[in-house]
């Protein structure tokens, strides 16, 4: 691959991948997790955790500047059969976490669609369910159908081999950053900043409930921050990767962290948090940016601008769905061509030359996940990635420093090993420091066990074929 991606392009790609539709749909979830504006701590702690994790990505990305990111890192950190097993396990969980990520954007699109067409929200009902010890929520009604339609349209466009993808990414960037700038300026001009810091009584009382809420807020903010490592997956196309990758990661984390904190302050300076989190705030929570614009500009312009904001967020959500399916569909394809994933995923469309099996499989799973609640989708996604990707890298980089101390490392994490250890502590806190944390951990354990069983079966079958051939 040609190394054509410079620092400016790398930072832009990271920030677009980080922001996407996430903050437009999760600000109410972060606020609800801690019951007030003290949820800003969730963004701050999420940024600190992202910096710790970013140091790990920066060192690995600079030392192993290859396409594939985690897939390549695991093969280097754990040579031999262990590395192949863990890289396969990463790919196996990606077949669940990638569709979950796509579904989260689709659900967000449907929520803003309900602002434009209220009947979508009125006829969409959430039902709790239990499967053994696992408890979750399934959504029934037109809302999931709208989310599924968005996925189907994105798959259809990608299946046609849509060209000018770069122009779509640029347009998405303009819409995302323009919407955020509009929101921040509106909060500055129309809002009351003091209202954004109207903390409830006992907001910072460090009891058990406070730390449970902080863990839930960090889980959501972690979901919103993810993407700062995007440049590491494109390592084979980055100019001067030993300098560009670390800089792009750290710059994007700091910039997006400031944006997220500013967005919460702007929203709460216009929308008081008490009614927003109350029973009467259900519609506002589903489309918080539209409700924000409607309140800020009053009865004359508010409804119209609220609709404009909903359309902009829906465009952003669809572009995010499109780009996620585009990028993720290439990863199973690459692993299959490497011989470490199911061979069928290595097939290209006979006339258009894209990995159609991978695209269709991810799209089909995303359709299923559109029927779950946004909170459940985000929680499952984050826990799967932490258990079967991020913690593996943090442990792996410590192991790599001990087993390959002379390996060239153009960038060394600052204050080693504190960032790696801090990331392990922070991710573990997200895993265990929340109410009902066991359900997502159970899901991650099932994926890990099934993935491991599939890997060992494939290994045994491959060994048997080699023996028969001989």
C-alpha positions as CSV (number, residue, x, y, z in Angstrom):
1,X,0.0,0.0,0.0
2,X,1.1,3.6,-0.7
3,X,1.8,5.7,2.4
4,X,-0.3,8.8,1.5
5,X,-2.2,9.6,4.7
6,X,-0.6,12.6,6.6
7,X,-1.3,14.0,10.1
8,X,-4.1,16.3,9.1
9,X,-6.0,13.6,7.3
10,X,-5.3,11.1,10.1
11,X,-6.7,13.4,12.7
12,X,-9.8,14.2,10.6
13,X,-10.5,10.5,10.1
14,X,-10.1,9.7,13.8
15,X,-12.4,12.6,14.8
16,X,-15.1,11.7,12.3
17,X,-15.0,8.1,13.5
18,X,-15.1,9.2,17.1
19,X,-18.0,11.6,16.9
20,X,-20.2,10.1,14.2
21,X,-23.8,10.0,15.6
22,X,-22.7,8.9,19.2
23,X,-23.0,12.1,21.2
24,X,-26.3,13.1,19.5
25,X,-28.0,10.0,20.9
26,X,-26.1,9.3,24.2
27,X,-26.0,12.6,26.1
28,X,-29.3,11.7,27.8
29,X,-28.0,8.2,28.7
30,X,-24.9,9.8,30.3
31,X,-27.0,12.3,32.3
32,X,-29.4,9.6,33.4
33,X,-26.6,7.3,34.6
34,X,-25.6,9.8,37.3
35,X,-28.9,11.7,37.7
36,X,-27.7,15.2,36.8
37,X,-25.0,17.4,35.3
38,X,-22.3,15.8,37.5
39,X,-22.4,13.2,34.7
40,X,-19.7,15.5,33.2
41,X,-17.3,13.4,35.3
42,X,-18.2,10.5,33.0
43,X,-16.8,12.5,30.0
44,X,-13.7,13.6,31.9
45,X,-12.9,10.1,33.2
46,X,-13.7,8.6,29.8
47,X,-11.2,11.1,28.2
48,X,-8.5,10.1,30.8
49,X,-9.2,6.4,30.0
50,X,-9.0,7.1,26.3
51,X,-5.6,8.8,26.8
52,X,-4.3,5.7,28.7
53,X,-5.6,3.4,26.0
54,X,-4.4,5.8,23.3
55,X,-0.8,5.5,24.6
56,X,-1.0,1.7,24.0
57,X,-2.4,2.2,20.5
58,X,0.2,4.8,19.8
59,X,3.2,2.6,20.8
60,X,1.8,-0.5,19.0
61,X,0.8,1.5,15.9
62,X,4.2,3.2,15.5
63,X,6.0,-0.1,16.1
64,X,3.7,-2.2,13.9
65,X,2.4,0.1,11.2
66,X,0.4,-2.5,9.2
67,X,-3.1,-2.7,8.0
68,X,-5.4,-4.5,10.4
69,X,-4.6,-2.9,13.7
70,X,-5.4,-5.3,16.6
71,X,-5.4,-8.3,14.2
72,X,-1.7,-7.6,13.4
73,X,-0.8,-6.5,16.9
74,X,-2.0,-9.8,18.5
75,X,0.0,-11.8,16.0
76,X,3.2,-9.9,17.0
77,X,2.6,-9.7,20.8
78,X,1.8,-13.4,21.1
79,X,3.8,-15.3,18.5
80,X,2.7,-18.8,17.3
81,X,-0.5,-20.6,18.1
82,X,-1.5,-18.2,20.9
83,X,-1.4,-15.2,18.6
84,X,-3.4,-17.0,15.9
85,X,-6.0,-18.0,18.5
86,X,-6.3,-14.5,19.9
87,X,-6.4,-12.9,16.5
88,X,-9.2,-15.3,15.5
89,X,-11.0,-14.6,18.7
90,X,-10.8,-10.8,17.9
91,X,-12.3,-11.5,14.5
92,X,-15.0,-13.7,16.0
93,X,-16.1,-11.0,18.4
94,X,-16.0,-8.5,15.6
95,X,-18.7,-10.4,13.9
96,X,-21.0,-9.4,16.8
97,X,-19.5,-6.0,17.9
98,X,-19.4,-4.5,14.4
99,X,-23.1,-5.2,13.8
100,X,-23.9,-3.8,17.2
101,X,-22.0,-0.6,16.3
102,X,-24.0,-0.4,13.1
103,X,-27.3,-1.0,14.9
104,X,-26.6,1.7,17.5
105,X,-26.4,4.3,14.6
106,X,-29.5,2.8,13.1
107,X,-31.5,3.1,16.3
108,X,-30.3,6.7,16.8
109,X,-31.5,7.5,13.2
110,X,-34.9,6.0,14.1
111,X,-35.2,8.0,17.3
112,X,-34.7,11.3,15.4
113,X,-37.1,10.0,12.8
114,X,-39.7,9.8,15.5
115,X,-39.2,13.5,16.2
116,X,-40.1,14.2,12.6
117,X,-43.0,11.7,12.6
118,X,-44.3,11.4,16.2
119,X,-46.4,8.3,15.3
120,X,-43.2,6.3,15.1
121,X,-42.5,6.9,18.8
122,X,-46.1,6.5,19.9
123,X,-46.4,3.1,18.4
124,X,-43.0,1.8,19.4
125,X,-43.0,-0.1,22.7
126,X,-40.1,-1.5,24.8
127,X,-40.5,-4.9,26.5
128,X,-38.2,-6.5,29.1
129,X,-37.2,-10.1,28.6
130,X,-35.1,-12.7,30.4
131,X,-33.1,-15.6,28.9
132,X,-31.8,-17.5,31.8
133,X,-29.8,-15.0,33.9
134,X,-29.6,-12.5,31.1
135,X,-32.1,-9.6,31.2
136,X,-32.5,-7.1,28.4
137,X,-35.0,-5.0,26.5
138,X,-36.5,-5.7,23.0
139,X,-38.2,-2.9,21.1
140,X,-41.4,-3.6,19.1
141,X,-43.1,-1.3,16.6
142,X,-42.2,0.9,13.6
143,X,-39.0,2.3,15.2
144,X,-37.0,-0.9,14.7
145,X,-38.4,-1.2,11.2
146,X,-37.0,2.3,10.3
147,X,-33.6,1.3,11.8
148,X,-33.6,-1.9,9.7
149,X,-34.6,0.1,6.6
150,X,-31.5,2.3,7.1
151,X,-29.3,-0.8,7.3
152,X,-30.8,-2.3,4.2
153,X,-30.4,0.9,2.1
154,X,-26.7,1.1,3.2
155,X,-26.1,-2.5,2.2
156,X,-27.9,-2.0,-1.1
157,X,-25.7,1.1,-1.9
158,X,-22.5,-0.7,-0.9
159,X,-23.6,-3.8,-2.9
160,X,-23.9,-1.7,-6.0
161,X,-20.3,-0.7,-5.6
162,X,-21.1,2.9,-4.9
163,X,-18.2,5.2,-6.0
164,X,-17.2,8.6,-4.7
165,X,-17.0,7.2,-1.2
166,X,-14.4,9.9,-0.3
167,X,-16.9,12.6,-1.2
168,X,-19.5,11.0,1.1
169,X,-17.0,11.0,4.0
170,X,-16.2,14.7,3.4
171,X,-19.9,15.5,3.3
172,X,-20.5,13.6,6.5
173,X,-17.6,15.6,8.1
174,X,-19.2,18.9,7.1
175,X,-22.6,17.8,8.5
176,X,-21.2,16.5,11.8
177,X,-18.9,19.4,12.5
178,X,-21.5,22.0,11.3
179,X,-24.2,20.5,13.5
180,X,-21.8,20.5,16.5
181,X,-20.7,24.1,15.9
182,X,-24.4,25.2,15.6
183,X,-25.2,23.5,18.9
184,X,-22.3,25.0,20.7
185,X,-23.0,28.6,19.4
186,X,-26.7,28.2,20.2
187,X,-25.9,27.2,23.8
188,X,-23.5,30.1,24.1
189,X,-26.0,32.7,22.8
190,X,-29.3,31.3,23.9
191,X,-28.4,29.4,27.1
192,X,-27.8,30.1,30.7
193,X,-24.4,28.6,31.6
194,X,-25.1,28.5,35.3
195,X,-28.1,26.2,34.6
196,X,-25.7,23.6,33.2
197,X,-24.0,23.4,36.6
198,X,-27.2,23.2,38.8
199,X,-26.1,20.1,40.6
200,X,-28.7,18.2,42.8
201,X,-28.2,17.8,46.5
202,X,-25.6,15.1,47.3
203,X,-24.4,15.0,43.7
204,X,-20.8,14.4,44.8
205,X,-21.5,12.2,47.8
206,X,-19.0,9.4,47.3
207,X,-21.3,6.5,48.2
208,X,-22.0,3.2,46.4
209,X,-24.6,4.7,44.1
210,X,-22.2,7.4,43.0
211,X,-19.6,4.9,41.8
212,X,-22.2,2.7,40.2
213,X,-23.5,5.7,38.2
214,X,-19.9,6.8,37.3
215,X,-19.2,3.3,35.9
216,X,-22.4,3.4,33.8
217,X,-21.5,7.0,32.6
218,X,-17.9,5.8,31.7
219,X,-19.3,2.9,29.7
220,X,-21.3,5.3,27.5
221,X,-18.6,7.9,27.2
222,X,-16.1,5.1,26.2
223,X,-18.5,4.2,23.4
224,X,-18.5,7.8,22.3
225,X,-14.7,8.2,22.4
226,X,-13.9,5.1,20.5
227,X,-12.4,5.8,17.1
228,X,-9.2,7.5,18.1
229,X,-7.3,4.4,17.1
230,X,-8.8,4.3,13.5
231,X,-5.4,5.5,12.1
232,X,-3.8,2.3,13.5
233,X,-6.0,0.2,11.3
234,X,-4.7,2.1,8.3
235,X,-1.1,1.8,9.4
236,X,0.1,0.5,6.0
237,X,-1.1,3.7,4.3
238,X,0.2,6.4,6.8
239,X,3.2,8.6,6.0
240,X,5.9,8.6,8.7
241,X,3.8,6.3,10.9
242,X,6.3,6.5,13.7
243,X,5.3,10.2,14.2
244,X,1.9,10.5,12.6
245,X,0.1,7.7,14.4
246,X,0.9,8.7,18.0
247,X,0.2,12.4,17.2
248,X,-3.1,11.7,15.5
249,X,-4.3,9.5,18.4
250,X,-3.5,12.0,21.1
251,X,-4.6,15.1,19.3
252,X,-8.0,13.6,18.4
253,X,-8.7,12.4,22.0
254,X,-8.0,15.9,23.5
255,X,-10.0,17.7,20.8
256,X,-13.1,15.4,21.0
257,X,-13.0,15.4,24.8
258,X,-13.4,19.2,24.8
259,X,-16.2,19.0,22.2
260,X,-18.1,16.5,24.3
261,X,-17.9,18.5,27.5
262,X,-18.9,21.6,25.6
263,X,-21.9,19.8,24.1
264,X,-23.2,18.7,27.5
265,X,-22.8,22.3,28.9
266,X,-24.5,23.7,25.8
267,X,-27.5,21.3,26.0
268,X,-28.0,21.8,29.7
269,X,-27.7,25.6,29.5
270,X,-30.9,25.4,27.4
271,X,-32.7,22.3,28.5
272,X,-32.9,22.0,32.4
273,X,-31.8,18.5,33.4
274,X,-34.7,17.9,35.8
275,X,-37.5,17.8,33.2
276,X,-35.2,16.2,30.7
277,X,-34.7,13.2,32.9
278,X,-38.3,13.1,34.2
279,X,-41.2,11.2,32.8
280,X,-42.2,14.2,30.7
281,X,-38.8,14.2,29.0
282,X,-39.1,10.9,27.1
283,X,-39.5,12.5,23.6
284,X,-36.7,15.0,24.3
285,X,-34.3,12.2,25.4
286,X,-34.9,10.4,22.1
287,X,-34.0,13.4,20.0
288,X,-32.1,15.7,22.4
289,X,-30.6,17.9,19.8
290,X,-33.9,18.7,18.2
291,X,-35.5,19.4,21.6
292,X,-32.6,21.6,22.3
293,X,-33.1,23.7,19.2
294,X,-36.8,23.8,19.6
295,X,-36.5,25.2,23.2
296,X,-33.6,27.6,22.3
297,X,-35.4,29.3,19.4
298,X,-38.9,29.5,20.9
299,X,-42.3,28.8,19.4
300,X,-41.7,30.8,16.2
301,X,-38.5,29.3,14.8
302,X,-38.0,26.4,17.2
303,X,-40.2,23.7,15.6
304,X,-38.7,24.3,12.2
305,X,-35.1,24.4,13.4
306,X,-35.8,21.3,15.5
307,X,-36.8,19.5,12.3
308,X,-33.7,20.7,10.5
309,X,-31.5,19.4,13.4
310,X,-33.3,16.0,13.2
311,X,-32.6,15.8,9.5
312,X,-29.0,16.7,9.9
313,X,-28.5,14.1,12.7
314,X,-30.3,11.5,10.5
315,X,-27.9,12.2,7.6
316,X,-25.0,11.9,10.0
317,X,-26.4,8.6,11.4
318,X,-26.9,7.1,7.9
319,X,-23.4,8.2,6.8
320,X,-22.0,6.6,9.9
321,X,-23.9,3.3,9.1
322,X,-22.6,3.4,5.6
323,X,-19.0,4.0,6.6
324,X,-19.0,1.4,9.4
325,X,-20.3,-1.3,7.1
326,X,-17.8,-0.3,4.4
327,X,-14.8,-0.5,6.8
328,X,-15.9,-3.5,8.9
329,X,-16.7,-5.6,5.9
330,X,-13.0,-5.5,4.8
331,X,-11.7,-6.9,8.1
332,X,-13.1,-10.4,8.0
333,X,-12.2,-10.5,4.3
334,X,-8.6,-9.7,5.1
335,X,-8.4,-12.3,7.9
336,X,-10.0,-15.0,5.6
337,X,-7.4,-14.3,2.9
338,X,-4.8,-14.6,5.7
339,X,-6.1,-18.1,6.3
340,X,-7.2,-17.3,9.9
341,X,-10.9,-16.9,9.4
342,X,-13.7,-18.7,7.6
343,X,-12.8,-19.1,3.9
344,X,-16.2,-17.9,2.7
345,X,-15.5,-14.4,4.0
346,X,-12.6,-14.1,1.6
347,X,-14.9,-14.2,-1.5
348,X,-15.1,-11.1,-3.8
349,X,-18.1,-10.2,-5.9
350,X,-17.5,-11.7,-9.3
351,X,-18.1,-8.5,-11.3
352,X,-17.8,-5.6,-8.8
353,X,-14.9,-6.9,-6.8
354,X,-15.9,-6.2,-3.2
355,X,-16.2,-8.6,-0.2
356,X,-19.9,-9.3,-0.6
357,X,-20.2,-12.3,1.8
358,X,-18.7,-10.2,4.7
359,X,-20.9,-7.3,3.9
360,X,-24.1,-9.4,3.8
361,X,-23.2,-11.2,7.0
362,X,-22.6,-8.1,9.0
363,X,-25.7,-6.4,7.6
364,X,-27.9,-9.4,8.5
365,X,-26.7,-9.4,12.1
366,X,-27.2,-5.6,12.3
367,X,-30.8,-6.1,11.3
368,X,-31.3,-8.5,14.3
369,X,-29.7,-6.0,16.8
370,X,-32.0,-3.2,15.6
371,X,-34.7,-4.8,17.7
372,X,-32.9,-4.2,21.0
373,X,-32.8,-1.0,23.1
374,X,-30.0,1.5,22.5
375,X,-28.7,1.1,26.1
376,X,-28.5,-2.7,25.7
377,X,-26.8,-2.4,22.3
378,X,-24.2,0.1,23.6
379,X,-23.4,-2.0,26.8
380,X,-23.0,-5.2,24.8
381,X,-20.8,-3.5,22.3
382,X,-18.5,-1.9,24.8
383,X,-18.1,-5.0,27.1
384,X,-17.3,-7.3,24.1
385,X,-14.7,-4.9,22.8
386,X,-13.1,-4.4,26.3
387,X,-12.9,-8.1,27.1
388,X,-11.8,-9.4,23.7
389,X,-9.8,-6.5,22.3
390,X,-8.7,-3.7,24.5
391,X,-7.7,-5.6,27.6
392,X,-5.8,-8.1,25.4
393,X,-3.8,-5.2,24.0
394,X,-3.0,-3.8,27.4
395,X,-1.8,-7.1,28.7
396,X,-0.1,-7.8,25.4
397,X,2.0,-4.6,25.4
398,X,3.3,-5.4,28.9
399,X,4.2,-8.9,27.8
400,X,5.8,-7.6,24.6
401,X,8.1,-5.2,26.5
402,X,9.4,-8.2,28.5
403,X,9.7,-10.8,25.8
404,X,11.0,-8.4,23.0
405,X,12.8,-5.6,24.8
406,X,15.0,-4.8,21.8
407,X,12.1,-4.5,19.3
408,X,12.3,-1.1,17.6
409,X,9.8,1.3,19.2
410,X,9.7,4.7,17.5
411,X,7.2,5.9,20.1
412,X,7.3,4.8,23.7
413,X,4.3,5.5,25.9
414,X,4.9,8.2,28.4
415,X,5.3,7.1,32.1
416,X,5.5,3.4,31.2
417,X,3.8,1.2,32.5
418,X,1.3,3.5,34.2
419,X,-0.9,4.1,31.1
420,X,-1.2,0.4,30.4
421,X,-2.0,-0.4,34.0
422,X,-4.3,2.6,34.2
423,X,-6.2,1.3,31.2
424,X,-6.5,-2.1,32.7
425,X,-7.9,-0.6,35.9
426,X,-10.3,1.7,34.1
427,X,-11.7,-0.9,31.7
428,X,-12.1,-3.3,34.6
429,X,-14.0,-0.7,36.5
430,X,-16.4,-0.3,33.6
431,X,-16.8,-4.0,33.5
432,X,-17.5,-4.5,37.2
433,X,-18.4,-1.1,38.5
434,X,-22.0,-1.0,37.2
435,X,-25.4,-2.3,38.3
436,X,-26.2,-5.6,36.6
437,X,-22.8,-5.9,35.1
438,X,-23.0,-9.7,35.0
439,X,-25.3,-9.9,31.9
440,X,-22.8,-8.3,29.5
441,X,-19.9,-10.3,31.0
442,X,-22.0,-13.4,30.5
443,X,-22.4,-12.5,26.8
444,X,-18.7,-11.8,26.4
445,X,-17.9,-15.2,28.0
446,X,-20.2,-17.0,25.7
447,X,-18.7,-15.3,22.6
448,X,-15.2,-16.1,23.9
449,X,-16.0,-19.8,24.6
450,X,-17.9,-20.4,21.4
451,X,-15.1,-18.6,19.4
452,X,-12.4,-20.6,21.1
453,X,-14.3,-23.9,20.4
454,X,-14.7,-22.9,16.7
455,X,-11.0,-22.1,16.4
456,X,-9.8,-25.4,17.9
457,X,-12.3,-27.3,15.7
458,X,-11.0,-25.5,12.6
459,X,-7.4,-26.2,13.7
460,X,-8.1,-29.9,14.2
461,X,-9.9,-30.2,10.9
462,X,-7.0,-28.4,9.1
463,X,-4.5,-30.7,10.8
464,X,-6.5,-33.7,9.7
465,X,-6.6,-32.5,6.1
466,X,-2.8,-32.0,6.1
467,X,-2.3,-35.6,7.5
468,X,-4.6,-37.1,4.8
469,X,-2.8,-35.2,2.1
470,X,0.6,-36.5,3.3
